Amino acid sequence: MSILQDLRQTPKLGLLVGGAAATIGVIYGYDMSNIAGALLFITKQFSLSTSQQELVTTAVVAGEVLGALVGGWLSNRVGRKACMVGLAIGYALFAVLSAMSSDVPTLLIARLLLGLTIGVSVVVVPVFVAESAPANVRGALLVAYQVATVFGIIVGYLAAYALAGTGSWRWMLGLAAIPAIIVLAIVIKLPDTARWYMMRGRTDDARRTLFAIEPHTDVDAELAEMQRAISEERGGGLREMLRVPYLRATVFVVGLGFFIQITGINAVVYYSPRIFEAMGFSGNAALLLLPAAVQVASLIAVFVSLSLVDRLGRRPVLLTGIGMMVAANVLLVGVFMAGQDFGGLLTVLGFLGVLLFTVGFTFGFGALVWVYAGESFPSRLRSLGASAMLTSDLVANVLVAAFFLTMLQRLGGAGTFAVFGVLAILGFMFVRKFAPETKGRPLEEIQQYWENGGKWPEPDAVGHIPAQENTEPAVVR
């Protein structure tokens, strides 16, 4: 059955929950790309040096790290939905504050607060979707977050181009409030997740939500399984994540989160105009529309990934995407080594290298991060696990945002993309060793994978996966 057929058979509330949560990705994407355009004009107005440009870009990422650190705790404390409502309101306010900044310190503070809201959202949204979506379309709805993120990136570049003629960087930043208001209008009408209600002892609310999302399931049996899983998960804190059997899961998600960003995707998003400038492109049309064109191709890649993730599986999609990134880095190293004066075929190959790099990332890492962030831990550890994964992701993002322009100046394009190529190869090896194939698996069964030492438990004679009892601790391999 195709993913479109699965989606058509999914109850309306299930789609609304997943879709509404995923559209928060628009906010995340818009912020990444609008600063790329706005920075061209902020640099001129405030006479920013290279290090100051990196600081303006990095401020929001530093805020994201702080947000990710508290996101898991906050999500468990006040609820997944309440977090997203508050985030949409906060982001709209801080976007307007950014636009009104009269000096660099004010801009840095505003962008730090923007990052704080985004950091919480990238932890909460995958958890919200994973806990609300039917199993047969859970992967697709988690990938939908990446669809919304890429769409937001495209809109950010187009808005920057539309306003570039007047250099209106304040409008470029301030317009970010619009998607936040739209998201707020959608999310505020939705319930929280059945699993969070069960964690808070609100069984009637959990029953209503679960029935509305999956009316054909045995609701009482599902609630009983949720309650069993929650009661068996003692503590639910960081200490538990650092002990067997979940230490292996923690190593996996933290490592995956780090490789997703350290391989350089946000350097391409934040600094695409600078990269294309280094290739010989000039003018607002080239420096802002070419990155938008790259993201359109990236959006197509997300839809392809969405159609395959619940059919072929997580691992094949992820490894294929990373392989494309490795090939793109090889091409870009060759282009920069061959090109003293860019032009003609060399410039075209450089553009194709950036295109392949971005498409490969979006198809693999970009799409699957939200899937694994939502699937890898049992319910009471899920928010903390997503927080750990996204914190690792964002720490790597800080490093890339803070040093990419300096790397480009000192190592040149060839040296910079050679570094990213080596990191992509290491990421491929890591994923091949540690990533489980979770396609079609109930969340409780994925929990048993980690409890069984990184192996899927054998079904009994009637095909049921037995609940795990006290067994010897698994060893992280």
N, C-alpha and C positions, 0 to 999 in steps of 0.2 A: 504494500500500500504506500502511495506517495505521501510525502509530508503534507501536501496540500489537502489530501483526503483526510489525513489525521487531524489537521487543523479544523477542517470543516465539521468534523464530528465532535470536536471539543466544545463543551458547554460555553456559552457566551461569557460567563463570569470568569472562567478559567483563562480565556483569552484576554479579557480585559485586565485581569490581575497581572499576567505576564507582560502584556503589551504596555500597560501603564508604567509598570516598574522599569521596563526596558527603555522607555522614552526618556528617562532621566539621562541616558547616554547622550542625548542631544546636547544637554548642558555641558557635559564633560567634553564632547567633541568640539563644540563651538568655542569653548575657552581655549583649547589647544591651538586652534588655527587662527582665531581672531588676534591673538597676541603676535603671531607671525607677521600679519599685515600691519597691525598697529605699531609694532616695534620699529618699522621703517621710518615712521613719522615721529614717534616718541624720541628716538635717537637724535633726530635733527633738532627737535624743540628743546630738549634738555642736554644736548651735546654729550651723549653717553659714550663712554669708552667701551671696548670689547668686554671687559670684566663687568662693567655696569649693566650692559645688555644681558649678560648671562645672569646677573643678580635679579633683574626684573623678571626674567623668564623663570628662574629657579624659585622665586618667592612663593609662587602658587604651588609648586611641587613640594616645597618644605612644609607648607600648610597641609598638603595632602597626607604627608607622612604622619603628622600629628593627628589628623582626623582618622586615619586608618588605625592608629594605636588605640583610640577610644571607641571606634565604631562598633566592635564586637560587644563590648560591655554595654554601650548605650542601646544597641539593638535588643539585647536581652532584657535590659532594665525597663525601657518605655515601649518597646514594640517596634516591629519592622515598619509598619505604616506610619506611626507617629514620627519616626526618624525622617522618613521621606517627605512628609508634610513640612516639618521644620526646616529641612534642608532646602526645599524649593523656596520657602520664604526668605531664608538667610541668603541664599545665592542671589536672589533678585535685589536685595538691599545692598549687598557688597558689590554687585556689578555696577550699580548706580554710583556707589562711592568711588569705585575705580575711575569711572568716567568723569567724576567731578574733581579728581586729584589736581592740586595746583603745584605740587612739587614731587620729587622722587620719593622721599620718605613716606608721604601719604599714599602714594601709589603702591609702594612696597607693602604697607600695612593692609591696604584693601585687598591686594592680591594674596597675601598670606591668609586672610580670613576667607577669601574665595576658595583657596586650596583646602582649608579646614573643612568646609562643607562638602567639597568634592571627595575628600578622603573618607569621610564617613559614608558617603553614598556608594562608593565603589566596594565597600564592605557589605552594606545592607542590601543593596539591590540584588546581587546574585543569590543571597540567602532567601530573600522574599520570593523570588521567582522559583527557586528550587523547591521551596516548601509549599508553593501554591499551584504549580503546574502538574497536570497529569503526566505519568511516567513516559507515555509514548511520544509526547511532544516536549518534554522538559528540556532536552538538549537544544531543540530548535528555538524555544522561547528564551533560553539563556543566550544563544547566539544572537537573538534579536536585539539584545543590549548593544552588541558590537555594531549591528546594522544602524541603530540610532546614533551611536558614537560617530561612525563614519559620515552619516548624513549631517550631523552637527559640524564636523570638520569641513565638509563641502560648503555648507551655508556660511561658516565663518570666513572662508577664503572669498566667496562671492560677495559677501557684505563688505569685506576689506577692499575688494576691487571696485565695487560700486561707489565707495566713499573715498577712494584713493585720489581722485582728481582734486578734491578739496583738502586732502590731508586730515580728514576729520577722525582722528584716532579716538576721540572721546565717544563719538557715536558708535564706533566699532566695538568698544568695550561695553558701553551702556546697553546696546541692543541685546546683550546676553540675558537681560532680565526677562525678555519676552518668552523664550522657551521655558524659563523657570515658572512663569505665571501659568502657561499652558499646562505644564506637568502638574502643578498644584491643583488646577481645576479637575483633572482626571483622578489623581490619586486620592484626593480627600473624600471621594465617594465610595472607596473600596474598603472591604474588611481587612483585618490583619490575617495572618496565616493560621491554619488549624493547629499546626504544631506549636506556635507561640502561645495560643490560647490554652492548649493542654499543659504547657510548661507553667502557666500562671494559674492552673486549676479551673479554668473557665470552660468546662466540658460542653455546656449547651452552645456556647458561641462556636466552639470547635466543630461540633456536629453540624450546625447550620452552614458554616463556611465549607466544610468538606462535602456536604451533600450538594451545595450549589455548584461546586467545581467539578465533582465526579459523582453525578446522581446515580450512576449504574453500579457503583462499587458497594461492597458491604461496609457501610459506614461504621457500624459498631465494631466490626472486626478490625478496621483500619485504626480506629481510636484506641482499641485495646492494644494493638501493636505499637502505636506511638507511646502509650503510657508505659508499656513494658520496656521499650527502649530508653525512655526518659528515666525510669526508676533504676535501671541498670547502670546508667551513666552517673556514677558518683563524682561529686566535686564539680566537674565541668569547667575546670580552670586551666591556667597555663601549665601548672605542675603536671596535670594529667596528660597534656599534649606532649610533654617531654619525657614521658615514661612509656614503656611498652604496655599495650600493643599499638598505641597511636603515635609513637615516636617515628615510625617509618612514614606514616601519613604526613607528619609535620615536616620531616626532611623533604618529602616530595613537594609539598605545596610551597614551602619557603624557597626551595631551589628553583621550582618552575617560575614563581613570581619574579625572582631575581633575573633569570635568563630572558624572560619576556621583555624586560626593559633594557638590560645591559647590552643587548644586541643592537640597540640603536634606533628603534623605530621613532621615538619622540624627538630625536635629533633631526630626523627627516621632516617631521610634522612642524616642530617649532621653528626650524631654520631652513625650510625649503627655499625661500627666496634667496638666502645666502648661498646655498648649494648651487642653485641654478645660476646665480650671479658668477660663482667660481667657474662654471662651465661656459661662460661667455654670453649668457642671456642678459637682457636689459629691458627696462621699461616695465610699467605696472602690469600690463597685459601678460607679459611673459612670467614675471616674478610672482604674480598672484593667481592667474588663471591656469598656468601649467600645474601648480600644486593641486588646484581644484580638479583638474582633469585626472591627475593621478588618483585622487580619492574617489572619483566616479568609478574608475576601474576597480579600485579597492572595494567599493560598495557591491559591485557585481560579484567579486570574489566571496564576499560575505554571504550573499544569497546562495552561491554554489555550495559553500560550506554548510549553510543552514539546511540545504536539501540532502546533504550527505551524512551529517553528523549522527543522525539516528538510524541510518541505513548501513553505511560502511563501518561506522564506529569512530570513537574519539582518536585512537592512536594513528590510524592511517591518515586521517585528515591533518592531524598535528604534525606528524613527521614529514608529510609532503610539503606543507607550508614552510617548515624550517629548511628543507632541502632547496626550495626556491630562493630563500634568503641567502643561502650559501652561494648559489649560482650567481645571484645578483651582485654580491660582494666581489666575486671574482671578476665579473664584467666591469664593475666600477673601478676596481684597482687597475685593470688593464687600460681603461679609458683615461684615467688620470696620469698613468705612467706614460702613455703615448702622446698625451696632449699638452704641448706648451702653449700653442695658440688654438683654442677651441674654434670649431666651425665645421659646417657640413656634416658628414657622416659621423664624425667623432662626437659632436654635440647631440645628434640623434641617439647614438648608442648610450651616451650619458643619461639622457632622459629615460630611455628604455630600462637602464639599470635601476634608476630610482623607482620606476614604475613596477618592475619585477620585485624589487625589495619590499615595497609597500603592499603589493598584492599578496606576496608570499606570507608576510606577517599577518595580514588581516585574515587570510584563509586559515592559517594555523594557529599561531600564538594568540592573536587578537580575538578570535572566536572562541577558542577552547579555554582561555583563562577563566571566563565566567562560568563555563560548564564545570570545570574542576573545582573552582572556588565554592560552588554551590553543592557539589556532590561528595566531596572528599571526607567529610566528618559527620558523625552522628549529631542529632539535633541540638543538644546542649553545648556541643563543642563547635557547631557549625559557624556561628558568628565569630567566635574567637579564632577558628581556623582560617576563615576568610580574612579576618583582620591580619593574622600573621602573614598570609600569602600576599595580601595587597600592601602591607607595610614593606615587605621585602621588595616587591615590585617597585614601590615608590622610592625607596632608598636608592635603587639602581637608577631610577628616573632622575633623581636629584644629581647623581654623579654625571649622567649624560648631559643634562641641561646645563650644569655648572661648568663643564669643561669642553664641550664639543667645539665651540668657536675657537678656543685656544688650541685644541688638537688640530683643527683644520688649518690654522695659521702656522703651527710649528711642524706638523707631520705632513701637511699637504693632503690632498684628497686620497691619494694612493695609500699612504700610511694609515690614515684614519679608517678607511673602509677595509684595509687589511686586518686591523684590530677587530673590527666588527665581524669580519669573516671568521676569524679564529674563535671568537665568542659564540657565533652561531653554530659552529661545528661542535663545540663543547656542549651547547644546549641540545643539539640533536642526540648526542651520546647519553646525556642525562635523561632525556625523555624516553629514549629507547630502553633504558634500564629500569626506570622507576614508574612510568605512567601506567596505571591499570586501564583495562578496557571496560568501561562502565555502561556501555550501550544497553538500554533496556532493563537495567538492573534497578530494583527498588532501592531506596536509600538505606533501608535497614540491612539489605543484603550487602551493599557496599561496605557498611560498617563491619560486617563479618569478614570481609576480605582482609582488612587490616588486622582484625583479631586472630586471623588464621595465618599470620606471618607473611602476608603478601600473596596468598593463594586463595582461589575461590573455593569455598567449601563444597563438598560433593552433595548432590541432592539425594534424598532418601528414595525408597522404592516408588513412591507416588509423585515424585518430582518436587517435593518441598525441601527448602533449605532449612536444616535444623538450627535452632537457636544455639548460640555458643554458651558453653558452660565454662567453669574455671579450668583453663588449660595452662600449659607451660608458656611463659612469656615468649613472644616472637622475637627473633633477632633481626635487627636492621641490617640488610645486606646491600 
